[in-house]
Amino acid sequence: MAVRIGKYTIEMKNSPTLKSFAATCGKKESEGPLGDKFDKVFLDTTLGEDSWEKAESRLQTETVNITLKKANMNASDVNYIFAGDLLNQCMSSAFGLRSLDIPFLGQFGACSTMAQSLFLAATSIESGIANYSIAVTSSHYCSSERQFRFPLQYGGQRTPTAQWTVTGSGAILVSQKEPGPKIKYCTIGRITDLGIKDANNMGAAMAPSAAKTLLSFFDDTKTKPSEYDLILTGDLGEVGSDLLKKLLEKENIYLGENYNDCGLMMYHKEEQDVHAGGSGCGCSASILCSYILSKIKNHELKNILFVATGALMSPTSAQQGESIPGVAHLINIIAE
Amino acid sequence: MAVRIGKYTIEMKNSPTLKSFAATCGKKESEGPLGDKFDKVFLDTTLGEDSWEKAESRLQTETVNITLKKANMNASDVNYIFAGDLLNQCMSSAFGLRSLDIPFLGQFGACSTMAQSLFLAATSIESGIANYSIAVTSSHYCSSERQFRFPLQYGGQRTPTAQWTVTGSGAILVSQKEPGPKIKYCTIGRITDLGIKDANNMGAAMAPSAAKTLLSFFDDTKTKPSEYDLILTGDLGEVGSDLLKKLLEKENIYLGENYNDCGLMMYHKEEQDVHAGGSGCGCSASILCSYILSKIKNHELKNILFVATGALMSPTSAQQGESIPGVAHLINIIAE
């Protein structure tokens, strides 16, 4: 049984284990600084499918299959799959996973969905309802652009604060106590909306929610940033991560060298022309499920905070003049 | 700690209790057979807002507030809110609940979302991560028509198999063991797709998933339909519920007088011109959270199966010629 620590944080007592994990990505991501860390790269970003949405579905199918293969398990061994993406009605999750025949629970937290899905997968282990659960998310540059902004063919100009949606997917198989990285603390975020209305400045819209979740976590656990090897937000990008640092400084919390953001890690800033950085629920998922979890597995990292952030907007809300609500969920992952 | 029973079913051992519940609806629903059962009726279906989407958001706000008031509790007492709707990016949930400051976990299971959210809220209690969690969903006829079919102004003709999206919302506050209806067994569904492509025949698309979930449940628990006071699907409507009965008969499972469907219960068939019945994730939610749970609370019903069904399609998938994947989740609710 988990226990509540302070007002917003819980501590998992049965040590849900990240038994196996995998990440896949597209061509542009493979040319970034982490390009050689992913399990599989799709140089043809259609993945052989006839629409971008179907390509994104395939990303999820492939990523889950690699995750299962690494654990030497079959889909029928898995009790629940917690899956989400950015598309309307979580289309890439439903279509990408329908053939697996795993009990399916669709999640929506925009770019925070990987932390949300991982939290629920871990809770399923902690509560005894599952022996094995999978958390998986994806995003695809082309399906996202079409849905949230403009068709690619339109060739719209991007603003300096805009982020580049990552084509990628990450999946984690969570199991009961056994060797491997473990989940200890989790802080689920509250919706925070400071009135940002610019859909091309997601970083600014999400930074306040990341600050709120981190403040709750440090307050609840009586810990401070320097106690963690890595504090990793995703995906605030350049604008949002600067804002986050400033918001925390006002509360006398200082993020130091151990702070990074998935949106800043995915691409080469100068050469790859991605403006404020990467985004999308495949961004933090694919970085967590490759580079980061490998380092924890090898004990190069021992105690990290993964803080995935999401902008809970839709094109309809933007068209109706609404501001952009943000949310951020924190997962503390420790080496065995 | 919950325990697994058979391959797909779990039994909650800490008896998560449905401490408080509420339902709201629009004018048309208030004129149906259950019109006097809802906590609040909005005769102006704009709810005073300037868009249908904002009206639907307000439905969720109001329903959650009534639920909290009935329990004599504040939003700050609630550890998690599991919320979903049919709109792109779960817009009515995010915007309807952003002011409550409750840790937020967005859910998407189309019209099955109430069962999914209730399952996760119960799991949060069972695992010890929460003392109080809320499950809430909504749908709105006008926002759904605009998004999934045609703008209302177009006046499109509806086919005989089409269902009428319910304007309504239902919310449940789940707590640890105390007096009130309790959750015992849950069976989370697998995605089932038999190739139905007609977006105006959701009942046919969802019936196979309801059959699969019910078969798994009866098999896992070694029980039969006659052991339950009520088996309530939502929202198969006329076409889907007939198909469900036929699919189960092939497996020698017979649904009798104790079977009903939320889509058939919401409207007067002849006078209200809703063709195959009601639908939307507000349909099963508002009926469960009014008429049904009141009967369980009063011990008029003692042991029911609530089987919410969802069609995991999106307008984009339909335009791309895809079939409609269905999913159904079962929650067994017992009187104290």
Interface residues (C-beta under 8 A of the other chain):
Chain A: M1 A2 V3 R4 Y8 I10 K13 S51 E53 K54 N79 Y80 G84 L86 L87 N88 Q89 C90 M91 A94 F95 L97 R98 D101 I102 P103 F104 L105 G106 Q107 F108 G109 A110 Q116 F119 L120 T123 S124 E126 S127 G128 I129 A130 N131 Q147 C186 I188 G189 R190 I191 D193 L312 M313 S314 P315 T316 S317 Q320 E322 P325 V327
Chain B: M1 A2 V3 R4 Y8 I10 K13 S51 E53 K54 N79 Y80 G84 L86 L87 N88 Q89 C90 M91 A94 F95 L97 R98 D101 I102 P103 F104 L105 G106 Q107 F108 G109 A110 Q116 F119 L120 T123 S124 E126 S127 G128 I129 A130 N131 Q147 C186 I188 G189 R190 I191 D193 L312 M313 S314 P315 T316 S317 Q320 E322 P325 V327
